[in-house]
Every structure is written in C-alpha cells, then in structure tokens.
Amino acid sequence: MNFGIIGAGPIALGIEKRLINANHNVKVADARSVEKLHDKNVQSQKVTLQEVSKDIDILILSIPIQAIDLVKDTVKQLENHVVVVDTSNYYPMMYGNIEALDQGEVESVWVSNQLNRNIVKAFNNQLAHTLQSANQSDRIAYAVASDDQSHKQKVMDLIEELGFEAVDGGTLEESWRQQPGTPAYCTELNKEQMVQALKDADKEKSYVLKNEIMSKFTPNMTHDDIVQLNRNTFGTF
C-alpha cells in the first residue's frame, strides 16, 4: 500500500520504519515545511504537504492535536477512499489548551469535526519505544476506534501486519477509553487484557489520573519505569 505520514516525531518515525520493513511505499511531510525534515532521521521520501496527499491509501497524522489547523487543506485534497489515522493525545501543558477538550469533548470527535472527515484513532495508546522496539512475540495490543467500520478494519489489519495485536475500540465517541488516564494507555497489554482495560475505563477518573501520572514523571525515568507507573496507577495488570 501507499502511505503518507505528516509528522516526524518518534511515533511517526516508528510507524515509518515498520511500514518500510513491511515493503510498503511511504512518504513523509512536516506540517510546517519540508525544510523541517532536514535534521530528522526520515528513511523514506521527504515531501511537501501538497505532495504527501497524492496517490496514497492511508494518511497518518502524527502531529500535536493543537496543530490540526495546519493540515486541514491537505486532508481536503484526499480522495474519498483514503483512510485518515490520527495518533495524537491531548497534553495542554506541552502545546496549549483547547477549550472544547477542556470542557470534555472527546479528542477524536473534535479532530474529526475540525477536518470534516471520518478518521481512525490508532497508534496513540502505546509509547514510542514500544512501537519502535516491540516484537510480535510480545503480543502488545493497540486499540483502534472509528465511526467507519471499513476504515477501522483496514487499520486493524495493518496493525496486525506490523507485529502487534489490534483491538476494536468502538466509535470515536468511545475513543476516550484509549486516551491518557485510562488502563489502556501505555500499559503494554495483550489483546485479552486490552479488551478488559477498555471496558474498565472511567471517563471522569481519567482526567484526575492523567494529571496524577504526569505529576510523578521525572527526567530520568526509563521506558519500563513509565509503563510500570501506568500499570501501578490502575492496579490491575
């Protein structure tokens, strides 16, 4: 398949590497300018926003949710069959507040409305290191949510192809269950555990737990430390 990726952070480049290893065609753009990619470890073709949307099957948005305005025109140019995947999570302390999200609107619903297009929420509930380093034998699961069942299934099939397990996370309205502050987020669960974690999520508690987890972060924490912190917070796995 042909993929376009907007973004060149750890999540984007982790996806890019796995796609290349699976013999897919990939091109990468930056939401600001192609020059921003010059010092990035991009292995595939570096292109402009105008070029990234052409002749692709799936477009992956791996940018801060606060930057969604920068890609609206690009998404408008997509053919109807192109699947749009959003990997973002809302961390206002890093990039600024969005009033609608602070008032409780589901992040993926807000993104879909901003883009005026159905999206698939995926690749957002594991750490970048997990994406870059996990083996198929680890059986780590990703949750996938969308209002378009056929698009969701394509992304679930892709996740399985790339070496992970895929779990149906429901509709975009339910996608909060795989966001920060829930048992499904950055806990490296297998498929069976992920199914249960999505059921166990508590929307009201997630806001409190997200902030609680963030308050415990320290600069010297390892990947394993972060996973364990998230697991300990929910006390189940």
C-alpha positions in Angstrom: 0.0 0.0 0.0 0.9 3.6 -0.3 1.2 5.7 2.8 1.6 9.4 3.6 2.8 10.5 7.1 2.6 14.0 8.4 5.0 14.4 11.3 8.5 13.1 12.0 8.4 12.6 15.8 9.2 9.3 17.5 5.7 7.8 16.8 5.7 8.9 13.1 9.2 7.5 12.5 8.4 4.3 14.4 5.4 3.7 12.1 7.5 4.7 9.1 10.2 2.1 9.9 7.7 -0.7 10.3 5.9 0.2 7.1 9.2 0.2 5.2 10.1 -3.2 6.7 6.8 -4.5 5.5 7.6 -3.3 2.0 5.0 -0.5 1.8 5.6 2.7 0.0 6.0 5.7 2.4 6.5 9.4 2.1 6.8 11.9 5.0 5.9 15.6 5.3 6.1 18.1 8.0 3.0 20.2 8.8 5.1 23.4 8.7 7.6 22.9 5.8 9.7 20.2 4.2 12.8 22.0 5.4 11.9 21.0 8.9 12.6 17.4 7.9 16.3 18.0 7.1 17.6 17.1 10.5 15.1 14.2 11.0 16.0 10.6 10.6 13.5 10.0 7.8 14.2 6.9 5.8 11.6 7.4 3.1 10.8 10.2 0.7 10.6 13.7 2.2 7.8 15.6 0.6 5.7 18.8 0.9 2.2 18.9 2.3 0.9 19.3 -1.2 2.7 16.1 -2.3 2.0 13.9 0.7 -1.7 13.5 0.0 -1.3 12.3 -3.6 -1.8 8.7 -4.7 -2.0 7.2 -1.2 -4.2 4.7 0.5 -3.7 5.8 4.1 -2.7 9.2 5.6 -1.2 9.1 9.1 -1.4 12.3 11.1 1.3 12.2 13.8 1.3 15.8 15.0 0.2 17.6 18.2 -3.5 17.9 18.3 -3.1 21.7 18.7 -1.6 21.8 15.1 -4.5 20.3 13.4 -5.3 23.5 11.5 -2.1 23.2 9.6 -3.3 20.0 7.8 -6.9 20.9 7.0 -6.2 21.8 3.4 -4.1 18.7 2.9 -6.9 16.5 4.2 -9.5 18.3 1.9 -7.4 17.2 -1.1 -7.7 13.5 -0.3 -9.7 11.1 -2.3 -12.7 9.6 -0.5 -11.2 6.1 -0.2 -8.1 7.4 1.7 -8.1 6.3 5.4 -7.0 9.1 7.8 -5.4 8.0 11.0 -4.9 10.3 14.0 -2.2 9.3 16.5 -2.4 12.4 18.8 -3.1 12.7 22.5 -4.1 16.0 24.3 -1.4 17.3 26.6 -2.2 21.0 27.1 0.8 21.6 29.3 3.1 20.9 26.3 1.3 22.7 23.4 -1.5 24.8 24.9 -5.2 24.4 25.8 -8.1 23.7 23.5 -11.3 24.9 25.2 -13.6 22.3 23.8 -11.4 19.5 25.0 -11.0 21.1 28.4 -14.8 21.1 28.6 -14.9 17.4 28.0 -15.4 16.9 24.2 -13.8 13.6 23.1 -10.5 14.4 21.4 -11.0 12.2 18.3 -14.5 13.6 17.8 -13.1 17.1 17.9 -10.3 16.3 15.4 -12.9 14.7 13.0 -15.0 17.8 13.2 -12.1 20.1 12.6 -11.1 18.1 9.5 -14.7 17.5 8.4 -13.8 13.9 7.7 -14.1 10.5 9.3 -10.9 9.5 11.0 -9.4 6.4 12.7 -7.9 6.8 16.1 -4.9 4.5 16.4 -1.2 4.2 17.4 -1.9 6.6 20.3 -2.1 4.3 23.3 1.5 3.0 23.4 4.8 4.7 23.9 7.1 5.4 21.0 9.7 3.0 22.3 7.0 0.2 22.3 6.3 1.0 18.7 9.9 1.1 17.7 11.1 -2.0 19.7 8.4 -4.5 20.5 8.5 -7.9 18.9 5.4 -9.9 17.7 6.0 -12.4 20.4 5.4 -9.6 23.0 1.7 -9.6 21.9 1.2 -5.9 22.7 -2.2 -4.6 21.6 -3.3 -1.3 20.1 -6.9 -0.1 20.4 -8.5 1.3 17.3 -11.6 3.5 17.2 -13.6 4.9 14.3 -17.1 5.6 13.1 -16.2 4.0 9.7 -16.0 0.2 10.2 -14.3 -0.5 6.9 -11.6 2.1 7.6 -11.2 0.8 11.1 -10.8 -2.8 9.8 -8.0 -1.7 7.4 -6.1 -0.1 10.2 -6.6 -3.1 12.5 -5.3 -5.4 9.7 -2.3 -3.1 9.3 -1.5 -3.1 13.0 -1.6 -6.9 12.9 0.7 -6.9 9.9 3.2 -4.6 11.6 3.6 -7.0 14.5 1.0 -6.0 17.1 -2.4 -7.1 18.2 -5.4 -5.0 17.3 -8.5 -4.4 19.4 -11.7 -2.8 18.3 -12.1 0.3 20.5 -15.6 1.2 19.2 -16.7 4.5 17.8 -14.9 7.9 18.1 -17.3 8.8 20.9 -15.8 5.8 22.8 -12.2 6.6 21.9 -11.6 8.3 25.2 -11.2 4.8 26.6 -7.7 4.6 24.9 -6.6 8.1 25.9 -4.3 9.2 28.7 -5.6 8.4 32.2 -7.1 5.1 31.3 -6.0 1.5 31.8 -5.5 1.0 28.1 -2.9 3.8 27.8 0.8 3.0 27.8 0.4 -0.2 29.8 1.6 -2.6 27.1 -1.3 -5.1 27.4 -2.0 -8.1 25.3 -5.3 -8.4 23.3 -7.3 -10.0 26.1 -6.1 -7.5 28.7 -6.8 -4.6 26.3 -10.4 -5.6 25.8 -10.9 -5.6 29.6 -9.0 -2.4 30.0 -11.3 -0.6 27.6 -14.3 -1.8 29.5 -12.8 -0.7 32.8 -12.1 2.8 31.8 -13.7 5.6 33.8 -14.1 8.9 31.9 -14.4 11.1 35.0 -11.5 9.5 36.8 -9.3 9.6 33.6 -8.9 13.4 33.9 -7.6 13.1 37.5 -5.5 10.1 36.8 -3.9 11.7 33.8 -2.7 14.6 35.9 -1.7 12.3 38.7 0.5 10.2 36.4 2.1 13.4 34.9 2.9 14.7 38.3 5.0 11.6 39.0 7.2 11.9 35.9 10.9 12.5 36.4 13.5 13.3 33.8 15.5 10.1 34.5 12.5 7.7 34.0 13.1 4.8 31.6 10.6 3.3 29.3 10.0 0.4 31.7 9.5 2.9 34.6 6.8 4.7 32.6 4.9 1.5 31.8 5.1 0.4 35.4 3.9 3.8 36.6 0.8 3.5 34.4 0.2 -0.1 35.4 0.5 0.7 39.1 -1.9 3.6 38.8 -4.7 1.2 37.7 -3.5 -1.7 39.9 -4.9 -4.4 37.6 -2.1 -5.7 35.4 
